[in-house]
Amino acid sequence: MKRAFFLLLCSLLFAHGASLSIESRITDYELANGLRVVIYVDSSAPVVATHVWYRVGGYHEPIGKTGISHMTEHMSFKQSPAWEPDDFHGLIRRHGGRSSGFTSTWYTGYFAVFAADRWELALELEAARMHGCVFTNEDFLPEKEVVTEEWRLRDNRATSRLWTDFDAAAFQANPQRNPVIGWPDDIRNYTRSAVEEWYRTWYNPANAILVIAGDVRPDKVKPLVARHFDRLKGRPVPVADFYDIEPDQRGERRVEVRMRTTAPSLLVGYRMPGRRDTTDYHAAAVAAAVLGQGRLSRLHRRLVVETGLATSVSSWPRAQSDPGLLVISVTPADAESIPAIEQLIADEVARLGREPVAERELERVRNALAADAVFDRDDAHRVGRLIAMYWTTTGDWREYDRELERTRGIGANEVMAFARNWLRPEFRTIGTLLPARDLLPRTVERSKDETDG
């Protein structure tokens, strides 16, 4: 019901040329040590979300050190002068807040959400995390076992293993091929000193953004930020840029995973451009929505409603900075349906490059994408997260505003050109998840043996 309201609101706003920009609510400045500070005012609820994100993740890790950013994230909760050992989350809870941390290919981020009368604690804790984490073997060795077990659990989940193998097949040189958690041999070889060195290099004000979003006044916030962060020293960090490193793909790639699973799964990924290729990058978002976002999308109608070949389908652009993949994810009704599903997807993708999308369909898609943006702006915590994400992946949080405007400017010709240039069979990677052979019904096993013979 709420989403339907947002769709209606977007159509009305766009009809009158209204802007959804957040810039009027923002105070943006930089400390002398290089820390970017963004204050976003939203007084609709007496809550404040504080985000500190660093430009470091799997993308920045050399061969042999994959996953070290994730390991550093784990260690950053252990000890510092601002909290007792292993008591970071307990301290947050005792003050009525909630918090978490996460690592991705492009960034490592932390957030805390508090009532508006006690949020300064988040500044104290994040300033301590930025410069004062303590690394001991007593903490490090057990935490490395925790991460090792996390890898094992992830590797034993069938869909996680499919994504790991799918990415490793789709990318040959770009670091996006590596799992964010790292490869198991690298995890085994971590040392406390190597993780601490990684922390000292990347966790510093010149490589971070601080976003305070919620029921605050900028004139009150600035002195608090200065109190906690002015004294920290910024340092240059290595520059990682692999935008054009991936070699040309000259043919379809396939990967098959057989594991214990309750349902088969299919991933189809087409190479797509990164953010520097502005028009095609935003055309990919519209193309993905036309193909597989929502119950009115083409693939949902064909695969789920009309043929019953699948129980679900979705499509999205999976490229935050560098060239990436437009991904189509399908849950087939059964494994035998996969060849027919692949053919139907190929037909719909070819149609996208052959026939212009009708303006009515385009308008519905653009309104749906705008509704997602409006929904994000309805929550200060989400706005803070997106400001931080756009800064770490593009260098400018204003891309958050520009993205919607650029997407609204994509028409049928741009979608058709993108599909012709990028959604080509030779640029495709296909991953399938199937039941392990020793778990197949006996009749299926006999049929397979006879075929092979």
C-alpha positions as a Markdown table, in Angstrom:
| # | Residue | x | y | z |
|---|---|---|---|---|
| 1 | Met | 0.0 | 0.0 | 0.0 |
| 2 | Lys | 2.8 | 2.4 | 0.9 |
| 3 | Arg | 4.7 | 1.6 | -2.3 |
| 4 | Ala | 1.6 | 2.2 | -4.4 |
| 5 | Phe | 1.3 | 5.6 | -2.7 |
| 6 | Phe | 4.9 | 6.4 | -3.6 |
| 7 | Leu | 4.3 | 5.5 | -7.2 |
| 8 | Leu | 1.3 | 7.8 | -7.4 |
| 9 | Leu | 3.2 | 10.6 | -5.7 |
| 10 | Cys | 6.1 | 10.2 | -8.1 |
| 11 | Ser | 3.9 | 10.4 | -11.2 |
| 12 | Leu | 2.3 | 13.6 | -9.8 |
| 13 | Leu | 5.7 | 15.1 | -8.8 |
| 14 | Phe | 7.2 | 14.4 | -12.2 |
| 15 | Ala | 4.2 | 15.7 | -14.1 |
| 16 | His | 4.9 | 19.0 | -12.4 |
| 17 | Gly | 8.6 | 18.9 | -12.8 |
| 18 | Ala | 9.3 | 18.6 | -9.1 |
| 19 | Ser | 12.7 | 17.9 | -7.7 |
| 20 | Leu | 13.5 | 15.2 | -5.1 |
| 21 | Ser | 16.9 | 16.7 | -4.2 |
| 22 | Ile | 18.1 | 16.5 | -0.6 |
| 23 | Glu | 20.8 | 19.2 | -1.0 |
| 24 | Ser | 18.7 | 21.9 | 0.7 |
| 25 | Arg | 18.8 | 19.8 | 3.9 |
| 26 | Ile | 22.6 | 19.2 | 3.8 |
| 27 | Thr | 25.6 | 20.9 | 5.4 |
| 28 | Asp | 28.8 | 19.6 | 3.8 |
| 29 | Tyr | 32.4 | 20.4 | 4.8 |
| 30 | Glu | 35.8 | 19.0 | 5.3 |
| 31 | Leu | 38.1 | 19.0 | 8.3 |
| 32 | Ala | 41.8 | 20.0 | 8.0 |
| 33 | Asn | 42.7 | 16.3 | 8.3 |
| 34 | Gly | 40.7 | 15.4 | 5.3 |
| 35 | Leu | 37.6 | 13.9 | 7.0 |
| 36 | Arg | 34.5 | 14.6 | 4.9 |
| 37 | Val | 31.5 | 15.6 | 7.1 |
| 38 | Val | 27.9 | 15.6 | 5.9 |
| 39 | Ile | 25.0 | 16.7 | 8.1 |
| 40 | Tyr | 21.5 | 15.8 | 6.9 |
| 41 | Val | 18.6 | 17.4 | 8.8 |
| 42 | Asp | 15.4 | 15.4 | 9.2 |
| 43 | Ser | 13.4 | 16.3 | 12.2 |
| 44 | Ser | 10.4 | 14.0 | 11.4 |
| 45 | Ala | 11.5 | 11.7 | 14.3 |
| 46 | Pro | 13.7 | 12.3 | 17.4 |
| 47 | Val | 16.4 | 10.0 | 16.1 |
| 48 | Val | 20.0 | 10.4 | 14.8 |
| 49 | Ala | 21.9 | 8.0 | 12.7 |
| 50 | Thr | 25.7 | 8.3 | 12.5 |
| 51 | His | 27.7 | 6.7 | 9.7 |
| 52 | Val | 31.4 | 6.4 | 9.3 |
| 53 | Trp | 32.5 | 4.7 | 6.1 |
| 54 | Tyr | 36.0 | 4.1 | 4.7 |
| 55 | Arg | 37.1 | 3.7 | 1.1 |
| 56 | Val | 38.5 | 0.2 | 1.6 |
| 57 | Gly | 37.1 | -3.2 | 0.8 |
| 58 | Gly | 37.8 | -6.2 | -1.4 |
| 59 | Tyr | 38.6 | -4.0 | -4.4 |
| 60 | His | 41.7 | -2.7 | -2.6 |
| 61 | Glu | 43.2 | -6.0 | -1.5 |
| 62 | Pro | 46.2 | -7.5 | -3.3 |
| 63 | Ile | 46.5 | -11.2 | -4.2 |
| 64 | Gly | 47.2 | -13.2 | -1.0 |
| 65 | Lys | 45.3 | -10.8 | 1.2 |
| 66 | Thr | 41.8 | -11.2 | 0.1 |
| 67 | Gly | 39.3 | -10.6 | 2.9 |
| 68 | Ile | 41.7 | -8.7 | 5.1 |
| 69 | Ser | 39.3 | -5.6 | 5.1 |
| 70 | His | 36.6 | -7.9 | 6.5 |
| 71 | Met | 39.0 | -9.3 | 9.1 |
| 72 | Thr | 39.9 | -5.7 | 10.1 |
| 73 | Glu | 36.2 | -4.9 | 10.5 |
| 74 | His | 35.9 | -7.8 | 13.0 |
| 75 | Met | 38.9 | -6.6 | 14.9 |
| 76 | Ser | 37.7 | -3.0 | 15.1 |
| 77 | Phe | 35.1 | -4.0 | 17.6 |
| 78 | Lys | 37.5 | -5.7 | 20.0 |
| 79 | Gln | 39.4 | -3.1 | 22.0 |
| 80 | Ser | 40.0 | 0.6 | 22.2 |
| 81 | Pro | 40.3 | 3.3 | 25.0 |
| 82 | Ala | 36.6 | 4.1 | 24.5 |
| 83 | Trp | 35.1 | 0.8 | 25.5 |
| 84 | Glu | 36.0 | -2.3 | 27.5 |
| 85 | Pro | 37.2 | -5.4 | 25.6 |
| 86 | Asp | 34.4 | -7.0 | 23.6 |
| 87 | Asp | 31.9 | -4.5 | 25.1 |
| 88 | Phe | 31.2 | -2.2 | 22.0 |
| 89 | His | 27.7 | -3.5 | 21.3 |
| 90 | Gly | 26.9 | -3.8 | 25.0 |
| 91 | Leu | 27.8 | -0.1 | 25.5 |
| 92 | Ile | 25.6 | 0.8 | 22.6 |
| 93 | Arg | 22.6 | -1.2 | 23.9 |
| 94 | Arg | 23.0 | 0.3 | 27.4 |
| 95 | His | 22.4 | 3.7 | 25.9 |
| 96 | Gly | 19.4 | 2.6 | 24.0 |
| 97 | Gly | 21.1 | 2.4 | 20.6 |
| 98 | Arg | 21.8 | -0.1 | 17.9 |
| 99 | Ser | 24.8 | -0.4 | 15.6 |
| 100 | Ser | 26.6 | -2.6 | 13.1 |
| 101 | Gly | 29.5 | -2.8 | 10.7 |
| 102 | Phe | 29.9 | -4.3 | 7.2 |
| 103 | Thr | 32.4 | -4.8 | 4.5 |
| 104 | Ser | 31.8 | -4.8 | 0.7 |
| 105 | Thr | 33.9 | -4.8 | -2.5 |
| 106 | Trp | 34.1 | -1.0 | -2.4 |
| 107 | Tyr | 33.9 | 0.1 | 1.3 |
| 108 | Thr | 33.8 | -0.7 | 5.0 |
| 109 | Gly | 31.0 | 1.0 | 6.9 |
| 110 | Tyr | 29.8 | 1.4 | 10.5 |
| 111 | Phe | 26.6 | 3.0 | 11.8 |
| 112 | Ala | 24.9 | 3.7 | 15.1 |
| 113 | Val | 21.3 | 4.9 | 15.7 |
| 114 | Phe | 20.4 | 6.7 | 18.9 |
| 115 | Ala | 17.7 | 8.9 | 20.4 |
| 116 | Ala | 18.4 | 12.5 | 19.6 |
| 117 | Asp | 19.4 | 13.3 | 23.2 |
| 118 | Arg | 22.3 | 10.9 | 23.4 |
| 119 | Trp | 23.8 | 10.4 | 19.9 |
| 120 | Glu | 27.1 | 12.1 | 20.7 |
| 121 | Leu | 28.3 | 8.7 | 22.1 |
| 122 | Ala | 28.5 | 7.5 | 18.4 |
| 123 | Leu | 31.1 | 10.3 | 17.7 |
| 124 | Glu | 33.2 | 9.2 | 20.6 |
| 125 | Leu | 33.2 | 5.6 | 19.7 |
| 126 | Glu | 33.8 | 6.1 | 16.0 |
| 127 | Ala | 36.7 | 8.5 | 16.6 |
| 128 | Ala | 38.2 | 5.8 | 18.8 |
| 129 | Arg | 37.7 | 3.2 | 16.1 |
| 130 | Met | 39.4 | 5.5 | 13.6 |
| 131 | His | 42.7 | 5.8 | 15.5 |
| 132 | Gly | 42.7 | 3.8 | 18.7 |
| 133 | Cys | 41.9 | 0.2 | 18.1 |
| 134 | Val | 44.1 | -2.2 | 20.0 |
| 135 | Phe | 45.3 | -5.5 | 18.3 |
| 136 | Thr | 46.4 | -8.4 | 20.5 |
| 137 | Asn | 47.0 | -12.0 | 19.7 |
| 138 | Glu | 44.5 | -12.9 | 22.5 |
| 139 | Asp | 41.8 | -11.2 | 20.5 |
| 140 | Phe | 43.1 | -11.9 | 17.0 |
| 141 | Leu | 43.6 | -15.7 | 17.0 |
| 142 | Pro | 40.0 | -16.5 | 18.2 |
| 143 | Glu | 38.6 | -13.9 | 15.9 |
| 144 | Lys | 40.4 | -15.5 | 12.9 |
| 145 | Glu | 38.7 | -18.7 | 13.9 |
| 146 | Val | 35.4 | -16.9 | 13.9 |
| 147 | Val | 36.0 | -15.7 | 10.3 |
| 148 | Thr | 37.2 | -19.1 | 9.2 |
| 149 | Glu | 34.0 | -20.6 | 10.5 |
| 150 | Glu | 32.0 | -17.8 | 8.8 |
| 151 | Trp | 33.7 | -18.9 | 5.5 |
| 152 | Arg | 32.8 | -22.5 | 6.1 |
| 153 | Leu | 29.1 | -21.7 | 6.8 |
| 154 | Arg | 29.0 | -19.5 | 3.7 |
| 155 | Asp | 30.6 | -22.1 | 1.5 |
| 156 | Asn | 28.2 | -24.8 | 2.7 |
| 157 | Arg | 25.2 | -22.6 | 1.7 |
| 158 | Ala | 24.3 | -23.6 | -1.8 |
| 159 | Thr | 23.3 | -20.1 | -3.1 |
| 160 | Ser | 26.4 | -18.5 | -1.6 |
| 161 | Arg | 28.6 | -21.0 | -3.3 |
| 162 | Leu | 26.9 | -20.3 | -6.6 |
| 163 | Trp | 27.5 | -16.6 | -6.3 |
| 164 | Thr | 31.2 | -17.2 | -5.4 |
| 165 | Asp | 31.8 | -19.4 | -8.4 |
| 166 | Phe | 29.6 | -17.1 | -10.7 |
| 167 | Asp | 31.7 | -14.0 | -9.8 |
| 168 | Ala | 35.0 | -15.9 | -10.2 |
| 169 | Ala | 33.9 | -16.9 | -13.7 |
| 170 | Ala | 32.5 | -13.6 | -14.8 |
| 171 | Phe | 35.6 | -11.5 | -13.8 |
| 172 | Gln | 39.1 | -12.6 | -14.7 |
| 173 | Ala | 41.2 | -9.7 | -13.6 |
| 174 | Asn | 39.0 | -7.2 | -11.7 |
| 175 | Pro | 39.0 | -7.7 | -7.9 |
| 176 | Gln | 35.2 | -8.1 | -8.0 |
| 177 | Arg | 36.0 | -11.8 | -8.8 |
| 178 | Asn | 37.1 | -12.3 | -5.1 |
| 179 | Pro | 34.6 | -13.0 | -2.3 |
| 180 | Val | 34.5 | -10.1 | 0.2 |
| 181 | Ile | 35.2 | -12.5 | 3.0 |
| 182 | Gly | 38.3 | -13.7 | 1.2 |
| 183 | Trp | 39.6 | -17.0 | -0.1 |
| 184 | Pro | 40.2 | -19.6 | 2.6 |
| 185 | Asp | 43.9 | -20.0 | 2.2 |
| 186 | Asp | 44.4 | -16.2 | 2.6 |
| 187 | Ile | 42.3 | -16.3 | 5.8 |
| 188 | Arg | 44.4 | -19.0 | 7.2 |
| 189 | Asn | 47.6 | -17.0 | 6.5 |
| 190 | Tyr | 46.4 | -13.7 | 8.2 |
| 191 | Thr | 48.7 | -12.4 | 10.9 |
| 192 | Arg | 47.9 | -10.0 | 13.6 |
| 193 | Ser | 50.6 | -7.6 | 12.4 |
| 194 | Ala | 49.4 | -7.7 | 8.8 |
| 195 | Val | 45.8 | -6.9 | 9.9 |
| 196 | Glu | 47.0 | -4.1 | 12.1 |
| 197 | Glu | 49.1 | -2.6 | 9.3 |
| 198 | Trp | 46.0 | -2.7 | 7.1 |
| 199 | Tyr | 44.1 | -0.9 | 9.7 |
| 200 | Arg | 46.8 | 1.8 | 10.2 |
| 201 | Thr | 46.9 | 2.4 | 6.4 |
| 202 | Trp | 43.2 | 2.7 | 5.6 |
| 203 | Tyr | 41.4 | 3.8 | 8.8 |
| 204 | Asn | 42.2 | 7.5 | 8.9 |
| 205 | Pro | 40.3 | 10.7 | 8.4 |
| 206 | Ala | 41.6 | 11.4 | 4.9 |
| 207 | Asn | 40.0 | 8.1 | 3.7 |
| 208 | Ala | 36.6 | 8.5 | 5.5 |
| 209 | Ile | 33.2 | 10.2 | 5.5 |
| 210 | Leu | 31.2 | 11.0 | 8.6 |
| 211 | Val | 27.5 | 11.4 | 8.0 |
| 212 | Ile | 25.1 | 12.6 | 10.8 |
| 213 | Ala | 21.5 | 12.2 | 9.7 |
| 214 | Gly | 18.4 | 13.0 | 11.6 |
| 215 | Asp | 17.0 | 15.4 | 14.3 |
| 216 | Val | 20.0 | 17.7 | 14.6 |
| 217 | Arg | 21.1 | 21.3 | 14.1 |
| 218 | Pro | 24.3 | 21.8 | 12.1 |
| 219 | Asp | 25.5 | 24.7 | 14.4 |
| 220 | Lys | 25.3 | 22.3 | 17.4 |
| 221 | Val | 26.8 | 19.4 | 15.5 |
| 222 | Lys | 30.0 | 21.1 | 14.2 |
| 223 | Pro | 31.6 | 21.7 | 17.6 |
| 224 | Leu | 30.9 | 18.1 | 18.6 |
| 225 | Val | 32.6 | 16.8 | 15.4 |
| 226 | Ala | 35.6 | 19.1 | 16.0 |
| 227 | Arg | 35.9 | 17.9 | 19.7 |
| 228 | His | 36.2 | 14.2 | 18.6 |
| 229 | Phe | 37.9 | 14.3 | 15.2 |
| 230 | Asp | 39.9 | 17.5 | 14.8 |
| 231 | Arg | 42.9 | 16.0 | 16.7 |
| 232 | Leu | 43.2 | 12.9 | 14.4 |
| 233 | Lys | 45.8 | 13.0 | 11.7 |
| 234 | Gly | 45.0 | 12.3 | 8.1 |
| 235 | Arg | 47.4 | 10.3 | 5.9 |
| 236 | Pro | 47.5 | 9.6 | 2.1 |
| 237 | Val | 46.2 | 6.1 | 1.1 |
| 238 | Pro | 47.1 | 4.0 | -1.9 |
| 239 | Val | 45.0 | 4.6 | -5.0 |
| 240 | Ala | 43.2 | 1.6 | -6.5 |
| 241 | Asp | 41.8 | 2.0 | -10.0 |
| 242 | Phe | 41.1 | -1.2 | -12.0 |
| 243 | Tyr | 38.3 | 0.3 | -14.1 |
| 244 | Asp | 39.7 | -0.9 | -17.5 |
| 245 | Ile | 41.6 | -4.0 | -16.3 |
| 246 | Glu | 39.1 | -6.6 | -17.3 |
| 247 | Pro | 40.1 | -8.3 | -20.7 |
| 248 | Asp | 37.5 | -8.5 | -23.4 |
| 249 | Gln | 35.1 | -11.4 | -23.1 |
| 250 | Arg | 34.9 | -13.3 | -26.3 |
| 251 | Gly | 32.4 | -16.0 | -25.5 |
| 252 | Glu | 29.8 | -17.2 | -23.1 |
| 253 | Arg | 31.0 | -18.6 | -19.8 |
| 254 | Arg | 29.3 | -21.2 | -17.7 |
| 255 | Val | 29.6 | -22.5 | -14.2 |
| 256 | Glu | 27.6 | -25.3 | -12.5 |
| 257 | Val | 27.4 | -25.9 | -8.8 |
| 258 | Arg | 25.9 | -29.2 | -7.4 |
| 259 | Met | 25.1 | -29.2 | -3.7 |
| 260 | Arg | 22.3 | -30.2 | -1.4 |
| 261 | Thr | 19.6 | -27.7 | -2.1 |
| 262 | Thr | 15.8 | -27.3 | -1.8 |
| 263 | Ala | 15.5 | -25.7 | -5.2 |
| 264 | Pro | 17.5 | -25.1 | -8.3 |
| 265 | Ser | 18.7 | -21.6 | -9.1 |
| 266 | Leu | 19.8 | -19.8 | -12.3 |
| 267 | Leu | 22.0 | -16.7 | -12.6 |
| 268 | Val | 22.5 | -14.9 | -16.0 |
| 269 | Gly | 24.9 | -12.0 | -16.0 |
| 270 | Tyr | 25.6 | -9.7 | -18.9 |
| 271 | Arg | 28.6 | -7.4 | -18.8 |
| 272 | Met | 27.7 | -3.7 | -18.3 |
| 273 | Pro | 29.6 | -0.5 | -18.1 |
| 274 | Gly | 30.6 | 1.3 | -14.9 |
| 275 | Arg | 29.8 | 4.8 | -13.8 |
| 276 | Arg | 32.2 | 6.6 | -16.1 |
| 277 | Asp | 30.1 | 5.5 | -19.0 |
| 278 | Thr | 27.3 | 7.7 | -17.8 |
| 279 | Thr | 24.5 | 7.1 | -20.4 |
| 280 | Asp | 24.9 | 3.4 | -20.8 |
| 281 | Tyr | 25.3 | 3.0 | -17.0 |
| 282 | His | 21.9 | 4.6 | -16.4 |
| 283 | Ala | 20.3 | 2.9 | -19.3 |
| 284 | Ala | 21.3 | -0.4 | -17.7 |
| 285 | Ala | 19.1 | 0.5 | -14.7 |
| 286 | Val | 16.1 | 1.1 | -16.9 |
| 287 | Ala | 16.7 | -2.0 | -19.0 |
| 288 | Ala | 17.0 | -4.2 | -15.9 |
| 289 | Ala | 13.7 | -2.8 | -14.6 |
| 290 | Val | 12.0 | -3.5 | -17.9 |
| 291 | Leu | 13.2 | -7.1 | -17.9 |
| 292 | Gly | 12.8 | -8.2 | -14.3 |
| 293 | Gln | 11.7 | -5.7 | -11.6 |
| 294 | Gly | 8.2 | -6.2 | -10.3 |
| 295 | Arg | 5.1 | -8.3 | -11.3 |
| 296 | Leu | 4.6 | -6.2 | -14.5 |
| 297 | Ser | 8.1 | -6.8 | -15.8 |
| 298 | Arg | 8.5 | -8.8 | -19.0 |
| 299 | Leu | 10.4 | -11.8 | -17.5 |
| 300 | His | 8.0 | -12.1 | -14.6 |
| 301 | Arg | 5.0 | -12.2 | -17.0 |
| 302 | Arg | 6.7 | -14.7 | -19.3 |
| 303 | Leu | 8.4 | -17.0 | -16.8 |
| 304 | Val | 6.1 | -16.9 | -13.8 |
| 305 | Val | 2.6 | -16.0 | -15.1 |
| 306 | Glu | 2.3 | -17.3 | -18.6 |
| 307 | Thr | 4.5 | -20.4 | -18.7 |
| 308 | Gly | 5.0 | -21.3 | -15.0 |
| 309 | Leu | 8.6 | -22.2 | -15.8 |
| 310 | Ala | 9.8 | -20.2 | -12.7 |
| 311 | Thr | 8.5 | -19.3 | -9.3 |
| 312 | Ser | 10.4 | -16.0 | -9.1 |
| 313 | Val | 12.6 | -13.7 | -11.2 |
| 314 | Ser | 14.4 | -10.4 | -10.6 |
| 315 | Ser | 16.9 | -8.3 | -12.5 |
| 316 | Trp | 19.2 | -5.5 | -11.4 |
| 317 | Pro | 22.4 | -3.6 | -12.4 |
| 318 | Arg | 25.3 | -4.9 | -10.2 |
| 319 | Ala | 27.9 | -2.3 | -10.9 |
| 320 | Gln | 28.6 | 0.3 | -8.2 |
| 321 | Ser | 31.8 | 1.8 | -9.6 |
| 322 | Asp | 33.7 | -0.3 | -12.2 |
| 323 | Pro | 32.1 | -2.1 | -15.1 |
| 324 | Gly | 30.1 | -5.0 | -13.7 |
| 325 | Leu | 27.1 | -7.2 | -14.5 |
| 326 | Leu | 23.4 | -6.8 | -15.3 |
| 327 | Val | 22.1 | -9.8 | -13.4 |
| 328 | Ile | 19.0 | -11.8 | -13.9 |
| 329 | Ser | 18.2 | -14.2 | -11.1 |
| 330 | Val | 15.6 | -17.0 | -11.5 |
| 331 | Thr | 14.2 | -19.7 | -9.2 |
| 332 | Pro | 13.1 | -22.3 | -11.7 |
| 333 | Ala | 10.1 | -24.5 | -11.0 |
| 334 | Asp | 12.3 | -27.5 | -11.5 |
| 335 | Ala | 15.8 | -28.2 | -13.0 |
| 336 | Glu | 14.3 | -29.6 | -16.2 |
| 337 | Ser | 12.9 | -26.1 | -17.0 |
| 338 | Ile | 16.3 | -24.4 | -17.0 |
| 339 | Pro | 17.0 | -24.8 | -20.8 |
| 340 | Ala | 13.6 | -23.3 | -21.7 |
| 341 | Ile | 14.1 | -20.5 | -19.2 |
| 342 | Glu | 17.5 | -19.6 | -20.7 |
| 343 | Gln | 16.0 | -19.5 | -24.2 |
| 344 | Leu | 13.1 | -17.3 | -23.1 |
| 345 | Ile | 15.5 | -14.9 | -21.4 |
| 346 | Ala | 17.7 | -14.7 | -24.5 |
| 347 | Asp | 14.6 | -14.0 | -26.6 |
| 348 | Glu | 13.5 | -11.1 | -24.3 |
| 349 | Val | 17.0 | -9.7 | -24.2 |
| 350 | Ala | 17.2 | -9.8 | -28.0 |
| 351 | Arg | 13.8 | -8.1 | -28.2 |
| 352 | Leu | 15.0 | -5.3 | -26.0 |
| 353 | Gly | 17.8 | -4.5 | -28.5 |
| 354 | Arg | 15.5 | -4.9 | -31.5 |
| 355 | Glu | 12.2 | -3.1 | -30.5 |
| 356 | Pro | 11.9 | 0.3 | -28.7 |
| 357 | Val | 10.2 | 0.1 | -25.4 |
| 358 | Ala | 6.8 | 1.7 | -25.5 |
| 359 | Glu | 6.7 | 5.1 | -23.7 |
| 360 | Arg | 3.9 | 3.9 | -21.4 |
| 361 | Glu | 6.1 | 1.0 | -20.2 |
| 362 | Leu | 9.1 | 3.3 | -19.8 |
| 363 | Glu | 7.1 | 5.8 | -17.8 |
| 364 | Arg | 5.9 | 3.0 | -15.4 |
| 365 | Val | 9.5 | 1.8 | -15.0 |
| 366 | Arg | 10.9 | 5.3 | -14.4 |
| 367 | Asn | 8.1 | 6.0 | -11.8 |
| 368 | Ala | 8.9 | 2.7 | -10.0 |
| 369 | Leu | 12.6 | 3.6 | -9.9 |
| 370 | Ala | 11.7 | 7.1 | -8.6 |
| 371 | Ala | 9.4 | 5.5 | -6.0 |
| 372 | Asp | 12.3 | 3.6 | -4.6 |
| 373 | Ala | 14.3 | 6.8 | -4.3 |
| 374 | Val | 11.4 | 8.6 | -2.6 |
| 375 | Phe | 11.0 | 5.7 | -0.2 |
| 376 | Asp | 14.7 | 5.9 | 0.7 |
| 377 | Arg | 14.3 | 9.6 | 1.4 |
| 378 | Asp | 11.6 | 8.8 | 3.9 |
| 379 | Asp | 14.1 | 7.5 | 6.5 |
| 380 | Ala | 17.1 | 9.5 | 7.7 |
| 381 | His | 19.1 | 6.4 | 8.4 |
| 382 | Arg | 18.7 | 5.2 | 4.8 |
| 383 | Val | 19.6 | 8.6 | 3.5 |
| 384 | Gly | 22.8 | 8.6 | 5.6 |
| 385 | Arg | 23.7 | 5.2 | 4.3 |
| 386 | Leu | 23.2 | 6.3 | 0.7 |
| 387 | Ile | 25.2 | 9.5 | 1.1 |
| 388 | Ala | 28.1 | 7.5 | 2.5 |
| 389 | Met | 27.8 | 4.9 | -0.2 |
| 390 | Tyr | 27.8 | 7.4 | -3.1 |
| 391 | Trp | 30.8 | 9.2 | -1.6 |
| 392 | Thr | 32.8 | 6.1 | -1.2 |
| 393 | Thr | 32.0 | 4.7 | -4.7 |
| 394 | Thr | 32.0 | 7.9 | -6.7 |
| 395 | Gly | 33.8 | 10.6 | -4.6 |
| 396 | Asp | 30.8 | 12.8 | -4.5 |
| 397 | Trp | 27.6 | 12.2 | -2.5 |
| 398 | Arg | 25.7 | 14.5 | -4.9 |
| 399 | Glu | 25.7 | 11.6 | -7.3 |
| 400 | Tyr | 22.8 | 10.3 | -5.1 |
| 401 | Asp | 20.7 | 13.2 | -6.4 |
| 402 | Arg | 22.0 | 13.2 | -9.9 |
| 403 | Glu | 21.3 | 9.5 | -10.4 |
| 404 | Leu | 17.6 | 9.8 | -10.4 |
| 405 | Glu | 17.6 | 12.8 | -12.8 |
| 406 | Arg | 19.9 | 10.9 | -15.2 |
| 407 | Thr | 17.7 | 7.8 | -15.0 |
| 408 | Arg | 14.6 | 9.9 | -15.7 |
| 409 | Gly | 16.3 | 11.1 | -18.9 |
| 410 | Ile | 16.8 | 7.6 | -20.3 |
| 411 | Gly | 14.5 | 7.0 | -23.3 |
| 412 | Ala | 13.7 | 4.1 | -25.6 |
| 413 | Asn | 16.6 | 4.8 | -27.9 |
| 414 | Glu | 19.1 | 4.7 | -25.1 |
| 415 | Val | 17.7 | 1.4 | -23.8 |
| 416 | Met | 17.8 | -0.1 | -27.2 |
| 417 | Ala | 21.4 | 1.0 | -27.9 |
| 418 | Phe | 22.5 | -0.3 | -24.5 |
| 419 | Ala | 20.9 | -3.7 | -25.2 |
| 420 | Arg | 22.5 | -4.0 | -28.6 |
| 421 | Asn | 25.9 | -3.0 | -27.4 |
| 422 | Trp | 26.1 | -4.9 | -24.1 |
| 423 | Leu | 23.4 | -7.6 | -23.8 |
| 424 | Arg | 25.1 | -9.9 | -26.2 |
| 425 | Pro | 25.5 | -13.7 | -26.0 |
| 426 | Glu | 29.3 | -13.5 | -26.0 |
| 427 | Phe | 29.2 | -11.1 | -23.0 |
| 428 | Arg | 27.1 | -13.5 | -20.9 |
| 429 | Thr | 28.0 | -15.6 | -17.9 |
| 430 | Ile | 25.5 | -18.3 | -16.7 |
| 431 | Gly | 25.6 | -20.0 | -13.3 |
| 432 | Thr | 23.3 | -22.9 | -12.4 |
| 433 | Leu | 22.7 | -24.5 | -9.0 |
| 434 | Leu | 21.5 | -28.1 | -9.2 |
| 435 | Pro | 21.0 | -30.9 | -6.6 |
| 436 | Ala | 24.1 | -33.0 | -6.0 |
| 437 | Arg | 24.1 | -36.1 | -8.2 |
| 438 | Asp | 24.0 | -38.5 | -5.2 |
| 439 | Leu | 20.8 | -36.8 | -4.1 |
| 440 | Leu | 19.0 | -37.2 | -7.4 |
| 441 | Pro | 16.1 | -39.7 | -7.6 |
| 442 | Arg | 17.3 | -43.1 | -8.8 |
| 443 | Thr | 15.2 | -42.9 | -12.1 |
| 444 | Val | 17.0 | -39.6 | -13.0 |
| 445 | Glu | 20.3 | -41.2 | -12.3 |
| 446 | Arg | 19.6 | -44.1 | -14.6 |
| 447 | Ser | 18.4 | -41.8 | -17.4 |
| 448 | Lys | 21.6 | -39.8 | -17.1 |
| 449 | Asp | 23.8 | -42.9 | -17.2 |
| 450 | Glu | 22.0 | -44.1 | -20.3 |
| 451 | Thr | 22.4 | -40.8 | -22.0 |
| 452 | Asp | 26.1 | -40.7 | -21.3 |
| 453 | Gly | 26.6 | -44.2 | -22.5 |
